[in-house]
Structures are given as structure tokens and as C-alpha cells.
């Protein structure tokens, strides 16, 4: 198997970080995760995953501005790296190639009407 | 958004407690944002709960403070504590040595006594059916006379087994010298040389079945079922039959070649912790000591053991066993015409004593085995605890006294940010260092002293290296003792106010002076109590050993095992008498020392046997020379005479017997047991049992014995006498080495236990006073050091050495004097109680207290004065020049 070094949860977090852009910090990503997947998640779990992704080089981060809702505390904004994007694309392509090789699913799709 | 409600503070604190510092801002920000978002959507309670949930979910490896960093930090602190502790230990060699040495002594004595107690508690704990094995005890209380003993009638064991289904097995033994148990001359059937052996006993096969003694050779269930069989211990088997299985081989006992004893089995040696200590178990099968002895309900000679069926209640059974009296004894008593037979059945009762209790809980039960006493176990335990306490007090005293020297250190530590906890930890670590050192030294001391302690306590305890509990127990004790001893100093020292300390007005260790003084008083009170007790015990021992016992125990040699001389016995006696150093010679197995023959009988004045209650008296068979040889005094009438044929029915009674029989002028009166005797003389009362007991009635009649020849000699150069006696013996008995003892030594041995207790007490008292004095020594050194400037100034201003000496000494002496005042009533009370054990006892006179008091003052004075004199002789310039 190709080493994508991405778990399912990690892949979703990475994608969400890319989607959220300027607003990609732990709390927002967790909120977004919950609203998109209807699965509950703790901020800690998301944060843990973000840290791991950063260690692997898929993300980079820097401290952003402080806002009043946070009691004047700053937030850490995550941005996806080029390597991260490449890995996401590779993961998607790999999965696509698997789908393409999957005859049952492909056939059933076409023969559904019979 | 509700501004007033903020995240739960406890959760926030918890978060900061574990969260990595560099993550704190973003995480707290995120969580706060989440909380306020939640507050809008949910209730504040739910928001708070969710906040907690989020916090708990941050307990993840990436977010937690690196545990390695915290570890390194506390390890560093510990290293620092350890280093400082080590430095202060090695900086003050004398104090450290005294702390550790005193502690180690305390620990060593505690360990020794713990080993002793463990050994005592270990007795008889390992029989496979131990919980169901009981020794039968009979108790009586009749006309004010009460007692308990373990001797039963020969048919008793079988009767109870047959009559009570709760009893699975019942077995007996007989260890009476009177029946030939005890000691014998023994040899293999194929050898001619006799060897003297002790530890013979008659035993039922059933008793082997009950105790289930471990067999090395032979069939345990049949080893003693044949007549003339014997079971021996492993060590005796190794001695007589090295490297072979001796089952089926035979021994000749006491030259009786017609009745060899066939070996039925070999058992493991009885462990040292068994109340039964025998080497040769002769079968009871086929044995009858006289006609119908085995069915005789009139003589009690057999300690009896029963094995109960599982679940049987021993107390109820003991009550039911009363039936034995009605069924077997009452008919016999009635037949013999005993006037008070009916009353007698109600005067006695039975008890079942668990075999595990025999060693320590047989107080007040007369039996033929040596045992310990649970009260001694407690007493020794208490003594050990006190010595340890004294040692711990030294530790506390020295630590608080030296606090002045550490005060600046504590002040500085606090100033640079040490918490109180750190300082407590610091001093507890130091205390633990001392404690562990002391334990190491203490264990070493124990190992060193154990052989001497074994001598002292007449035990053979090995050092328990191979017991797995030893080291965990030692380490835990070191921790506990170290923390206990260090607790007070740690809290005391850590309570210093840094500002005050740094400014210089240090408390100089004087705040705690009252506490220190009271601890010193406690130490010395304990020591003085022990000293006084030792004095009293020694007085009592001296008193017993030198009391006029009514016979002359000096210069009497006892030749034992003479029964094998057989027909040559009389010629040997005559030959002995020819020796120039020999005054008189007597042949009698009955001697006024423990371990020789005894024989009890009931006596009446003639014709009163159906009217009066009988007088239980010893009836001793002696020869014409007995009273002369033993140096006893005839106070009325005369000794037996060879010229009077009628003396074969003559009897000499002691004064107690005359009194009990109510004879005012006894000579010429007639008394009876199973026959009638003429009283020919009255012998002055002499002690024939331990001096713990009252002298009982006793009488002499003429008779033949053969086991012991007593020789009174007229010289004190014993070695030459023994040489000539030995030369004579070799001519008469070439195959058997001579065996002799001295009457006075055998007498002294009767008081071994008292002497042993005296020795143990003297050691304990010695230890206690040494440890206490070590503490005093260090304290006085410290005081002299503290006041060195004051002393120097006084010296410069013209104080005399005497003034300085008095000034330094009096403070401590005062404490010792107070201790003596406390100690006297305590010691008096304790020793007064102890002396109640003895019928013949010394008085506790005031001089005991005076001597003990003077002694402790003297010892304390010597201890202190060394320091006082040193302080007084110092050159004042030395101490003042730095000022």
C-alpha cells in the first residue's frame, strides 16, 4: 500500500483546515467537523491531530490575533503546506484508483436499472 | 453572551496544572470560545460540564507537561537533599556517630527480641491437624486447694475415645523417670560399649498418628504397634547407624539383653519449636509397669492428647467428658470407701488445651515439659520497644538541639524560595539517611550478637537470611522509624521565621528545651526502672542460691547411670567408701533437685484412712547413709540404723508432714499409707522442689535404688577426687564411661530460668542506659558548645573551674534526679508483683533504690562531666578572639 501517512480522521482535519483558511484554528475546526460529519469531537482530539499533522509537515502554524470571545487570548492558525496539499491529492488519487479497480461497484452502478 | 458566567475555575486550574505552558494560551482561548458558544446554545450547567469534558479530553500525551522534566526536577531536589544530608552527617562526626550508634543499638535489641518473640510464637504451629489436636487438662478445686495438671490414668485415653464419638484418636505418653523413661545406657545390639542417652519416652502408636510426625524410614502407622519397638530421631539414627536404614535393627537398653528394642521407624528431629523434645520413643504396646497397670484407674501417669473429628466443639466435649468421672472413678472411690467420693466428683473438671497453646499458655498447669510464658514475651517486647524509644528520643533531641546550627540554612532556603514542604522533605530525607545507616549497622550488630543472645536466652535461633520477608520488613521499618523520628525535628525546623533567623535572634534551640528535658526524664526513668529491676532480680537469685535449703549441697558428687553395675553396685559403694577423700556414700534416686525421682502417696495417721482426708506426701526410698551424705538435720528421734532390724518398717518424716498430720510428738507414732509405718525420726524441712513453692510433706523409708550414687567428699580439690573415683569406676564398669555432676550445680540449674531472666534484664538495662547516656553525652556537648562564649567570658571575669563545672552539670543532674523519683514507685510496683511468684522471696529494701539511684547519677555525672570539664578548661581567648 502506498504510504500516505494519513488516517481517515487526519485526512478530514487536514481538508477542513484547508477549507477554513484564515479561520483554521482548533476550536473552529472542531465546530466544523461536528457540523459537517454530525459526529462529536473534543477540541483536545482535534488539537492533538493538528499537532501531529504539523509534525509530519502537512501543516504549519502561527499565532494569530486575539479576540474578545476568547478572553483576549490569541489563537493558533493552521495553514496547509504544499506538501500537505500533495499528500491530500495523492490520497484522493489512490482512493480513486482503488474505486476504478472495484468491478462490483462499477457494474452495479451501470446495471442498476436492470 | 452572558458576561457574568465564566468557565469553571477548578477546571481551569486543573488544566493549567497538567497542560504544557506553551500551549496554555491557545488552548484556554479555544476552550473559552467553546464555553461561550455553548452558553448561548445551552444552559450554564451544561456548558460547564462540557468545559470539564473538554479539559479532561486534553489529557493527551502531546498536551501534558513532559513528565520527564518534572521527574528530573524532583530527582534533582532529592539529590540535593541527599547531598546536604550527607554533608551535615559527615560534618559533625560525633553527633552523627551517636545518633546512628544509639539508633543501631536500639534497632539491634529490637531485632533480637523480635526474633526471640517470633521463635516463641512459632512453637507447635506445624502439625498437619494442629487445629484439631488438644491436650487434656484436668483441673480441681477442693477445700481451697486448686490446681491443674495433665497426668491421666492409663485407661483414660481408650475410655474417652470409646465413649465420645467426637474424638477421632486419643494417645498418651509417659516421660516419668519412675517408669524408666528419661535417660538410659544404650548400645547397638551388635556392640558392647554403652553410651548414655537422654530423651527416652514411652509413646502410644496412636500419639504418632495424632501428631503425624514426619518419618524418614519405616511405616508411620505401624512403627510402634509391636511390643519392644522403638522410634528414634534422625540425628540418633545418624549417630548409631550412619548411612543406613536402621528399621528392623535393634538396641540394647540398660544392658537388658533379653529384651532388645527393635527399631520401627526413624522420624525427623523434633524442631526446636516443639514442646515435645525426645529422641527415643519406646512403644507402650505390651507394656505393663505392674500387674493390671494398664487398667488401673488409681494412678495418673500419662499426659493424654486427643484428635477431634472436624467440626467438634472442644469446650462442649470437655464438659461432656465429666462423664468419665462418674462412670469410672466414682465406682472405684466408693469401693475403696472414700468418705467424700460424691463431693470429689464435683471438685474437678476437664479442659482441652489446643496443642498450639501449650508452649506459651500453660501458666498454672503442672506438666513434664519446659515452656515459655506469654507474659515474658510481652515483657521482652515492651523492653525492646522502650529501648527503641530511648534511641528515637536521642535522635529527636539531638536534631532539635542542633537546630540553631541549621537555622540560618533554613532561613536562607526560605528566602530564596523554598517552600515549607521542601524543608520538611529535606529534614525527613536526612532522618531517613540516618535511619537507613542505623538499620544497616543494627542488622550487622544483630548478626554479631545473635550467638551471645542465644546463649543468654537458651535458644538456637539462626539469623533469618533466607526468609524472604526479612528485607522488605527491614526496609519498611527503616522508613517508618526514620519518618517517625524525623517528623518532629522536620516540622520544628521548618517552622522558623526566615526574617527572624536571618537577623540573628535565633532561638538557639532553647525553645524546645522543655520538651527535650521531659524526653531526657523519660529516657532516664526507663533506664532507672530497668536498673532497679535488675537489682531486685539479682537479689532474688542470690537469695535463692544461698538460702539455707536444709541440706548441704556443697562437695557432693553425683555419679549417675550406676544401675548398669547391677550386682557390683554394693561392692562399688564399699570401694568408694575406702577412698581417703570420701566421707560418706549413699545410693538413692531421690534427691532434693529437680529431675530426680519423685513418688507421691496419701498418708493417714494409723486407722484414720476412712475418716480423715489423706495427706499427700513424697515417699523417698533411701539407705542408712542418705541423711548423713546430704547433710540433713534430724531434729527429733534418730536416723535409720543398720543394727535395728525393725527399721524396715521405720519412717522418718519432715517437719511439715508432722504438722500436717497433727503429730505433736511424732517419734514412736504410727502412720499409714497402704501399710503401717513407725515414725523413728523427724528431719528438718529442706527444699526439694523449686523455692517458688512451699515445702511439702515428705518422708524417708529404707529401700533399694540403683541409678544415682551420691558421694560426700571432705576436700575441695575436686579434680583429684574425681580422678580416683574414675579410676575405681573403670575397674567396675569398663564398657561405660563415668557420668557425674555436682549437687550444687544441679541445684543452681533449677533456677536457670530466673538467672536467665536476670541476665536478659541486665543486658537490657545496660543497653538502655548506654543509649540514654549517649544521648546525654551529646546533649551536654551541645550545651557546652552553645555556651562556650558565655563560659569564656565568665572565665575571663574570674569564674573558677568549679563554678563552670557546677553550672553545666547541675541542669542535667536535676533531670536525672527527677527521673529517679519517677522510677522508684514504678519499679517498686513491678518488682513487688514479680516477687509474688516466689514463696520464699527477698525483701525490696530501700538500699536497692539508693544504689540504683546513685549508680545512675554516677553514670550520668561521668557522661556529662567529660564535656563540662572540657568546656571549663578551654582557653577563653580561643573562643573570644573571633568576636
Interface residues (C-beta under 8 A of the other chain):
Chain A: X25 X26 X27 X30 X31 X42 X43 X44 X45 X47 X48 X51 X52 X63 X66 X69 X70 X71 X73 X74 X75 X76
Chain B: X1 X23 X25 X26 X27 X28 X29 X30 X31 X32 X33 X34 X36 X37 X53 X54 X57 X58 X59 X60 X62 X63
